[in-house]
Amino acid sequence: MKVIQRILATILVVGCSVTAIDASAQTSTPPVDTSYVTYDDGPISLPLGVGLRIPSYDRVNGLSLPFGPMITLAKGRFELDPTVTYRSNLGKFDPYAKATVRISPRDALRIAGGRSTFSNDTWIRGDIVNSLAAIAVGSDAKNYFRADRVTADLSHEFVSPGQTITPRIGVLHENAWSTGEAVPHTNAPWSLFSRTDRLKMRRINPAIIRGHTTSATAGVNYNYDLDQTSALVDLNLEHAFTAPDAEEQGQSEGYYNQITGDAKVAFPTFGAQTFSFRGHTVYTPGDPATPQRFGYLGGAGTLATVDLLALGGDRLVYAEGEYDVPLPAPVLPFIGPPIIGVRYAAGSAGVGTLPSFIQNIGVTFGIKFVRAEYDIDPNYKKTSYSRRHAFSIGLSL
């Protein structure tokens, strides 16, 4: 009997211990899950939450407000970017779509098509800086034309430490027509200053020749960024099989060849001092190109002593170099020290030939994002296009 009592007592003690352990486990804090979780937003996303893209502003389109979804499929190997852009001054809604198919990590097929407003002068200023300049002081450093356009190109990347080389081949087809006003006018979008200035917001927009162009394209992009030195070179070749109104342009076969090049280089010299170079060229050998392939020079951003985009044609050469020296004090929070610099620029543009080059020598002073610039043309008497000197304020974003 005593043996049975001892066995029951042992079972009771063990049972109480297990119950106590279970109760302790139930009341203790559960361990924190520190594992990484990837959230999939799905194939469709809306930029800025509503599909709104970065708007732009200029003297021809007024406010350009694009919106549309982003569609990503096959783990990012296929991207579709369809947009509709409202242009306030034209009263138009332009549909446009871009698609990217990543055949491999270094091979991509890009297709784009739709209706839009195009410009060959985007190398002078980016959209954000040009929009701010147009709104504030009526300075729009672009000429425009409208077109229904379809493009496709295939590219491959060659990657090595600090540099990437990307050759590409493609095709282009467009039906283009003029936009804006090709004669003096009073119709211009709003700006804070210079809305009525015929060299600013009321500046004419050169007419083009309406019609279809079908071209083969090829190019290469070189990007270098290593040890505080950066370089970007982009070359593009267009061979037009057909061009609008060949006889009116004096073409014998209705085609043209055009090479366009851009280059930017920046590197440190002594201490915090830096040197930067920028160049742009348009070369059309043989038969001239149609006006929708013309490039332009003049005004702040290129040759400051020349009226804004007063020089243009299917042949253009522009080069500038700037040497910047940061001052030792004061060092401003988030901006850095004031910067003084010297600048040299030279360029020319024309149809079928290059007139005499115009030179600008200037000094700059400012901070990281804003610069005041004073330029002179030492040979201004030799051309009717250039003034003796010019003062301008520019943005760098």
C-alpha positions in Angstrom: 0.0 0.0 0.0 2.8 2.3 0.8 4.5 1.5 -2.5 1.3 2.5 -4.4 1.1 5.8 -2.4 4.7 6.6 -3.3 4.1 6.0 -7.0 1.0 8.2 -7.0 2.9 11.0 -5.2 5.7 10.8 -7.7 3.2 11.1 -10.6 1.5 14.1 -8.9 4.8 15.9 -8.4 5.9 15.3 -12.1 2.5 16.4 -13.3 2.6 19.6 -11.3 6.1 20.3 -12.7 5.0 19.9 -16.2 2.0 22.1 -15.6 4.2 24.8 -14.2 6.5 24.6 -17.2 3.6 24.8 -19.6 2.2 27.8 -17.8 5.5 29.6 -17.8 5.9 28.9 -21.5 2.5 30.3 -22.2 3.1 33.6 -20.3 6.6 34.2 -21.7 7.2 36.6 -24.7 7.4 34.8 -28.0 10.7 35.1 -29.9 11.1 37.9 -32.4 11.0 36.8 -36.1 14.0 38.5 -37.7 13.8 36.8 -41.0 13.8 39.1 -44.2 10.5 39.2 -46.1 10.2 40.3 -49.7 6.9 41.9 -50.6 5.6 41.6 -54.2 3.7 44.7 -55.2 2.4 42.9 -58.3 3.0 43.5 -62.0 1.3 46.9 -62.1 2.6 49.9 -60.1 1.6 53.6 -60.1 4.5 56.1 -59.9 3.9 58.6 -57.0 0.8 56.6 -56.1 -1.4 57.8 -58.9 0.7 57.1 -62.0 1.9 60.7 -62.3 5.4 61.3 -63.8 7.7 64.3 -63.6 6.0 67.2 -65.5 7.9 69.7 -67.7 7.2 73.2 -69.0 8.2 75.1 -72.1 7.1 77.9 -74.5 5.5 75.5 -77.1 3.8 72.7 -75.0 3.1 74.8 -71.9 2.7 72.3 -69.1 3.4 68.7 -70.2 1.8 66.3 -67.6 2.4 62.6 -68.2 0.6 59.9 -66.3 0.3 56.1 -66.6 1.1 52.8 -64.9 4.3 50.8 -64.9 4.0 47.1 -65.8 6.7 44.6 -65.0 6.5 40.9 -65.8 8.7 37.8 -65.8 10.7 39.0 -62.8 11.7 42.3 -64.4 12.7 40.9 -67.8 9.7 42.6 -69.5 8.8 46.3 -68.7 6.0 48.3 -70.3 5.7 52.0 -69.7 2.5 53.4 -71.3 1.7 57.1 -70.7 -0.7 59.7 -71.8 0.7 63.3 -71.7 -1.5 66.4 -71.5 0.0 69.5 -73.1 -1.7 72.6 -71.9 -0.7 75.1 -74.6 -1.5 72.7 -77.4 -4.6 71.3 -75.8 -3.5 67.8 -76.8 -3.4 64.3 -75.2 -0.4 62.3 -76.5 -0.3 58.5 -76.1 3.1 57.0 -75.9 4.5 53.6 -74.8 8.0 52.2 -74.2 8.7 48.5 -73.8 12.0 46.8 -72.7 12.6 43.1 -73.2 15.8 41.9 -71.3 16.9 39.0 -73.4 19.8 38.4 -71.0 21.4 40.4 -68.2 23.4 42.3 -70.8 21.2 42.2 -73.9 18.0 44.3 -74.3 15.5 45.1 -76.9 13.8 48.5 -76.6 10.7 49.4 -78.5 8.8 52.8 -78.3 6.0 54.3 -80.2 3.3 56.9 -80.1 2.7 60.7 -80.6 4.9 63.3 -78.8 6.7 66.6 -79.1 10.4 66.0 -79.9 13.6 68.2 -79.7 17.2 67.8 -80.8 18.4 70.2 -78.2 18.0 68.2 -75.0 21.8 68.0 -74.6 21.8 71.7 -73.7 19.7 71.5 -70.6 17.8 68.7 -68.8 14.0 68.9 -68.6 14.0 70.0 -65.0 16.4 72.9 -65.4 14.8 74.0 -68.7 11.4 73.9 -67.1 12.5 76.1 -64.2 14.2 78.5 -66.5 11.1 78.8 -68.7 8.8 79.4 -65.7 11.1 81.9 -64.0 12.6 84.0 -66.8 11.1 82.7 -70.0 14.3 81.0 -71.2 13.5 77.9 -73.2 16.7 76.4 -74.7 15.0 74.0 -77.1 13.3 74.0 -80.5 10.5 71.5 -81.1 8.6 69.5 -83.7 5.7 67.0 -83.4 5.6 63.5 -84.8 4.1 60.1 -84.7 7.2 57.9 -84.2 8.1 54.2 -83.8 11.6 53.1 -82.8 13.3 49.8 -81.9 16.9 49.1 -81.0 18.9 46.1 -79.8 21.8 46.7 -77.4 24.5 44.7 -75.7 26.6 45.8 -72.7 30.3 45.1 -72.3 31.1 45.6 -68.6 34.5 45.9 -66.9 35.6 47.6 -63.7 34.6 51.2 -63.8 33.4 51.3 -67.4 30.6 50.1 -69.7 30.4 50.0 -73.5 27.0 49.6 -75.0 26.7 49.3 -78.9 23.3 49.3 -80.4 21.5 48.9 -83.7 17.9 49.9 -84.6 15.3 51.3 -86.9 13.1 54.5 -86.8 10.0 55.5 -88.6 8.2 58.8 -88.1 5.6 61.2 -89.6 6.6 64.7 -88.5 5.0 68.1 -88.7 5.7 71.7 -87.4 4.5 73.0 -84.1 4.5 76.3 -82.2 4.8 79.6 -84.2 7.3 80.1 -87.0 6.6 83.8 -87.2 6.5 86.6 -84.6 3.5 86.0 -82.4 1.8 87.0 -79.1 0.6 83.5 -78.1 2.9 82.2 -75.3 2.5 80.3 -72.0 2.8 82.1 -68.8 6.2 82.9 -67.2 7.2 85.0 -64.2 9.4 87.3 -66.3 10.0 87.9 -70.1 6.6 86.5 -71.2 6.4 89.1 -73.9 10.1 89.0 -74.9 10.5 87.8 -78.5 13.8 86.2 -77.6 12.3 84.3 -74.7 8.7 82.9 -74.3 7.6 84.5 -77.6 10.6 83.2 -79.5 9.6 81.6 -82.8 9.8 77.9 -83.2 11.5 76.9 -86.6 9.2 75.1 -89.1 10.1 71.7 -90.4 9.1 69.8 -93.6 6.1 67.6 -93.0 6.4 64.0 -94.0 7.6 60.5 -93.3 11.2 59.4 -92.6 12.3 55.8 -92.4 15.9 55.2 -91.1 18.3 52.7 -89.9 20.2 53.7 -86.8 23.4 52.5 -85.0 25.4 53.9 -82.1 27.6 53.2 -79.1 27.6 54.6 -75.5 30.7 54.6 -73.4 30.4 55.3 -69.6 33.5 55.6 -67.3 33.3 56.3 -63.6 36.4 55.4 -61.5 38.7 57.2 -59.0 36.7 60.5 -59.1 37.0 60.7 -62.9 33.9 60.4 -65.0 33.4 60.3 -68.8 30.3 59.8 -71.0 30.5 59.5 -74.7 27.5 58.8 -77.0 27.6 58.4 -80.8 24.6 57.9 -83.0 24.4 57.3 -86.8 21.2 57.6 -88.8 20.8 56.6 -92.4 17.5 57.8 -93.8 16.2 55.6 -96.6 13.3 58.0 -97.2 12.9 61.7 -96.2 10.1 64.1 -96.8 10.2 66.4 -99.8 13.6 65.4 -101.1 13.4 67.7 -104.1 12.6 70.7 -101.9 15.8 69.9 -99.9 17.9 69.5 -103.0 18.4 65.8 -102.4 19.0 63.5 -105.4 17.9 60.2 -103.8 15.7 61.3 -100.9 18.1 60.1 -98.2 20.7 61.5 -95.8 23.3 60.3 -93.4 23.9 62.0 -90.1 26.3 61.5 -87.2 25.5 63.0 -83.8 27.9 62.9 -80.9 27.9 64.0 -77.2 30.8 63.9 -74.7 31.2 64.9 -71.0 34.4 64.5 -69.0 35.2 65.6 -65.4 38.2 64.9 -63.2 40.1 66.4 -60.2 43.3 68.3 -60.7 45.0 69.8 -57.6 43.3 69.3 -54.2 39.6 70.0 -54.6 40.0 71.8 -57.9 38.2 70.2 -60.9 38.2 70.4 -64.7 35.1 69.5 -66.8 34.6 69.3 -70.6 31.4 69.1 -72.7 31.0 68.7 -76.4 28.3 68.2 -79.0 28.6 67.7 -82.7 26.2 67.1 -85.7 27.7 66.1 -89.0 25.7 65.4 -92.2 28.0 64.5 -95.1 26.6 64.7 -98.6 22.9 65.5 -99.0 21.5 67.8 -96.3 19.2 66.5 -93.6 15.6 67.8 -93.2 15.1 70.6 -90.6 13.7 68.1 -88.0 17.3 66.9 -87.7 18.9 70.4 -87.2 20.8 71.3 -84.1 21.0 74.8 -82.5 23.4 76.9 -80.5 23.2 80.2 -78.7 22.3 81.6 -75.3 23.1 80.6 -71.7 24.1 77.0 -71.7 26.1 77.2 -74.9 27.4 80.5 -76.4 26.1 83.2 -74.0 26.9 86.2 -76.3 24.7 84.8 -79.0 20.9 85.1 -79.0 19.1 82.0 -77.7 19.4 79.2 -80.4 20.1 81.8 -83.1 22.5 79.4 -84.9 21.3 76.2 -86.4 21.7 73.6 -89.2 22.6 70.1 -90.0 26.3 70.7 -89.2 27.3 71.8 -85.7 30.3 71.8 -83.5 30.4 72.9 -79.9 33.0 72.5 -77.1 33.4 74.0 -73.7 35.9 73.6 -70.8 35.6 74.9 -67.3 38.1 75.0 -64.4 36.6 75.3 -60.9 38.3 76.3 -57.7 36.4 75.9 -54.4 37.1 78.7 -51.9 38.4 77.7 -48.5 35.5 79.5 -46.7 32.7 79.8 -45.9 31.6 76.2 -46.1 27.8 76.2 -46.2 25.8 73.3 -44.7 24.6 70.8 -47.3 26.0 72.9 -50.1 29.7 73.3 -49.5 32.0 76.3 -50.3 31.5 78.9 -52.9 33.2 78.2 -56.2 35.0 80.4 -58.7 35.9 79.3 -62.2 37.0 80.2 -65.7 35.3 79.0 -68.8 36.0 78.8 -72.5 33.5 77.8 -75.2 33.6 77.8 -79.0 31.0 76.7 -81.6 29.4 77.1 -84.9 26.4 75.7 -86.8 25.0 76.0 -90.3 23.4 74.1 -93.2 25.8 72.2 -95.4 28.8 74.1 -94.0 30.2 75.6 -90.8 30.5 79.4 -90.6 33.3 81.0 -88.6 33.5 79.8 -85.0 32.3 82.1 -82.2 34.4 82.0 -79.0 33.3 82.9 -75.4 35.7 83.5 -72.5 34.0 83.8 -69.1 34.3 83.7 -65.3 31.8 82.0 -63.0 31.0 82.4 -59.4 28.4 80.6 -57.3 27.6 77.6 -55.1 26.9 74.0 -55.9 23.6 74.4 -57.7 23.6 78.0 -58.8 26.2 79.9 -60.8 26.5 83.5 -62.1 28.5 83.8 -65.3 30.0 86.7 -67.2 31.2 86.0 -70.8 32.9 88.1 -73.5 33.4 87.5 -77.2 36.9 88.7 -78.1 36.1 88.7 -81.8 32.5 89.9 -81.6 33.0 92.5 -84.4 33.7 89.7 -86.9 30.2 88.3 -86.8 26.7 89.8 -86.7 25.5 87.0 -84.4 27.5 87.8 -81.3 27.5 90.6 -78.7 30.5 91.9 -76.9 29.6 90.5 -73.5 26.7 88.7 -71.6 25.7 88.0 -68.0 23.7 85.0 -67.1 22.6 82.9 -64.0 22.4 79.2 -64.4 21.3 76.1 -62.5 23.1 72.8 -62.2 21.0 69.9 -60.9 
